[in-house]
């Protein structure tokens, strides 16, 4: 499966749905079932999971299919296909790559996309969860997929410029409360910008907290890391020692208890009085999926922003 087909977009969604029409399952069947769930296509994902179960899929993988089934059960209550039409301009924009802002109330939540243009789940799914909370929602994306080292469209060409632009945006709109959320490859930039803004709340899921040169935490197998040139125009530091982090009201770091990198980067923030470290049992790096599977993900966003 090429990386381009792993990036959440309208094109990816069409290809994923098309793949389910094949009578023969292929090596990407588990990926297809997962992406259908992440896009909120609960009924189609559930049917496809049953097709996989009836095939000669290894029994060892059936536990993962049950895991996906739990995700589908917990996503089904949102009626995502009804809330956001697949032909609507909103749906197109949510799966696009421009920074999006939805004005809804005096409390703002800023959500940083991962390098796959999602938040683990797709933005239409996340948007369905956030609707009705009276929030203003700002989605930050980076189509260059370089973890925001080149900033974000209309917000600057580096993490630093983006942080200053977001701070100005927040001040200009006079929001009563500002929360920032980041997951995985969007996590460092989200934490840095939350510090620059002086956010009331920061919510991190499996984030990286130390991108300083020579950091023992910097490189992990299968995870992206900055290039040398990124250090020339960005503040890439150990956030555990970065003074501006103290400007964040409260920080909540959810991390996979079974993922060594997640644990190390979360522990790097231990001792910060304004941060709470929250291990998710039996979870690896995709901690949001694990929280959804046990019906606790929405609560992490709800109680921190009201």
N, C-alpha and C positions, 0 to 999 in steps of 0.2 A: 504494500500500500504506500503510494508516494506521499511525501509530506504535504503536498498541496491538497490531497484529498482528506487529510486529517484536520485541516483548518476549517472552522465553522464558517460557512457561507451558503448562499442559495445554491451555488453550483455543487457544493459537497452534499447538501441535503438531497438534491435531485438525484445524484449518483447513488447515494445510500438507499433511497427509496426504490430506485430502479433495480438495484442489486437483489432486492427481496423477491423480484418477479421470476428469478431463475429457479428452475425446478431442482437444480443440483446445488447443494451447499458447497462453498469454496473455503480455502484457508483463511479468508478474512471474515468468516461467519460471526465469530465472537466480537470482532471489532464492529461489524455492521449492527449487530444486536445492541451493543453498547451505545453507539452513536444514535441509533433510533431512540433509545431511552434519554440520552442527553439532550436531544432535540425536542423531547416531550411527545414523541409519537408513541404513546403508551400502548394503544391497541395493536399497532403494527409490530412493535417490539415484542409484545407478549405472544402474538401469533408466531413470530419468527423464532422466538425462544423455544416454543413447543416443537417447531420443525427441527430445530437443532437437537432437542432431547430425543426425538424419534429417530434421529440419524445414529450413526455409529460414533458419536462424540464420546471422548474418553469420560468415563464415570467420574474421574477426578475433577473434571471441569464443571460437573453438575452443581457443585457448591457455588461456583461463580454465577451460573444461570439463576440459582435461587436468590443470590445477591441482587442481580438485575431485576428479578421479579419483585423483590421488596422495594427497590427504587421505583419501579412502575406503579406499584400499589400506592406509594406515598405521593407520586406526582399526579395520579389520576384525578385527585380531588380539585386540581386547579383548572381542569377543562381548558387546557392551553389552546387547543385548536379552535375553541369557541371564543376565547378572550381576544386572541390576536389572529385574524384571518391570514392564511398563508398567501393571500393575494393582496394584502394591504400594504400601503406605503410604510407603515410603522414596522411591519415584519421585515420588509426589505431593508429598512434603515438599521434595524437591530442586528441584522446579519451582515451589514456592510462594514466598512472600515473607517468611516469618519467618526470623529468624536460627537456624541449625541447628548443633548440636554433636554430633559422633560421637566417642565416647571409644574409643581403640584402643591407646594406648601413651604412654610418657613424653615423646615428642617431639610438639610441637604445630605444625601449620601453619594459619595464619589466612588465609582467601581472601576478598578483597573483590570483590563482584559489580560489574559495570558497570551503567549506567543501563538496560540491556536485560535485567537479571536473568540474566546469564550471565558466562562468562569468555572470551568469544569463542565457544568451544564451550559446550554446555549443561552444567549441573552434574552431571546423571547421567553424561555422558561423562567429565568431569573426575574424578568420584568413582570411576569404573571404573579410571581410571589410578592413582589414589592408593590403592586397595584393596590390601591385602597388604603395605604398607610398614610396618605397625605404628605408624601415626601416629594421633594424635588430630587430628581435622579440625574446624575451626570456620569455617562459611560466614557471612559478614556481608553482609546485604542492606539495601537502602533502597528501599522501594516508592514513595517520593515522587519517585524518579528525579532528585534534585537534588544528586547527587554527594556525599551525606552531610552537606550543610550543615545538615540537620535530624536528624543522627545516624542511629540505626538502632533498630528496635523492641527494647525492654528494655535498651538500652545508653545511653540519653540522647538529648537533643534538639539536640545540636550535635556537631561533630567533636571538640571539647575534652572534652565529657562522655563521648563514646564512647571516646576514648583513655584516660581515667581508669578507666572501667569495665573495659576490656580489660586494663589493667595490674593491676587488682584480681583479675580472673578468673585471670590468669596466676600471680600470686603465691599465690592461694588454692589452686590446683591443683598448685603446686610442680613444674611441668614442667622436665625436664632441659635442653630445648632448644626454642626458639621461632623459627619462621620466619613471615614475613608475605609474601603475594603480592598484587599488584594489577595490573590491566590497564586502560588507557584512562581512562574517567571514574571508575573506582574507584581510580585510581593515587595521586592526591594524598592522599586520606584514608588509604590503606594506608601510604604513606610516613610521614605524620605520626604515625599510631598506632604504627608500628614504632619511631619515634624515642622516643615517650613510654614504650613498653613496654621499650625497650632490647633489641630483638629480636636474636637471634644472627645471623639471616640475613634480608635483604630481597631479594625477587625482583620486579622491575618490568618490565612489558612495555608499551612505548609510553605511558608515564605522563607526567603534567604535574608539574613540579617547582617551579613559581613561580606562586603565585596572589596575590602582593602587589599592593596598589593601584598602578596606573600602570605595571605591568610590561609591557615590550615583548613578552614571551612569552605574555601572558595570553590574548589573543584570536587565534584561528585560524579560518579559514573552515570551517564545518561542525562545529566543536567547541563544546561547551557551556562556559560560564564562569559564575562566581558573580555574583549580583546584589548591589547595594549593601547591601541589608539583611543579606546573609550575613556581611559584615565586622563586624557589630555583636556577633555571638555566637560567632564562630569565629576560630581562629588561622589566618589565610590569609596566608602569608608566602612569601618566597623560601627554599625548603628548602636551597638551596645555601649559605645564610648562617645557617641555623637551628642553634643550638648543640647541640640535643638529637640531631641527626643523627649526631653523633660517638659516641653511645651504641649505635648499631647495630654489631654485630660486623663483618659483611661485607654489602655491597650489590652486586647484579648488575642492571644496567639493559640490557635487550634492547630495541632500537628499530629501526624500519624505516629503512634507509639511504636510501630514496627518498622519505621523508616529511620535509619541512622542519621541521614542528612537532616531530615526534619527535626529530629530530637536535638542534634548539635546546634542548629541555627536557633531553635527556640531557647535552649539552655543559655545561649549567648546573651539573652536578654534577662536572665535571672538576676535578681538583685535590684532591678528597676522598680521603684515603689509604685509606679503608675501602670505596670504591666502585670497581667495574669497569664500564666502558662497553663494550657488546657490540653492534656494528651487525650487522643481519641483511641480507646482500646480496640485492638484487633485491626487497626487501620494502617495502611501504607501511605504513600504520598498523596494519593487521590482522596484526601480526607473529606472533601465535600461530598463525594459519592457515598462515603461511609456514613456521614451524618444524615444524608437524605434517606439511606436505606433503613435507618432506625427512627426516622421521622423527627429529627432534631435540628435539621439545617435551618429551616425558616426561623426558628426561635433564636438562633445566633444573630440574625439580622433584626428581628422584631424587637427584642427587649433591649437591644443596644442603641436603638435609634428613636425610641418613643419619648 
